[in-house]
Amino acid sequence: MNMTNEILPFLIPLAVVQIALLVYTLYHIMTHKNYKHGNRGIWLAVAIIGMEFVGPIIYFLFGREED
């Protein structure tokens, strides 16, 4: 239990950043119509299934069309 109390101050900000990145990614996917590769359904699946940092980062690197 003592180790949990030591790690918790580092995990809470990490979780907040992860959730914020996922929410922004989902917002971006839903508000844009054009993607470099794939379509909206594929990128929603990638973002949700890989909802840790990996899914949103993959979307912004490979799926996001430059405005």
PEURWO-V722160 format. One line per field, one symbol per residue. burial: # if it has 24 or more other ideal C-beta (glycine too) atoms within 12 Angstrom, else .. A space follows every 10 residues. Layout:
# PEURWO-V722160
burial->???
This chain:
# PEURWO-V722160
burial->.......... .......... ##..##.##. .......... ..##.##... ....##.### ..##...
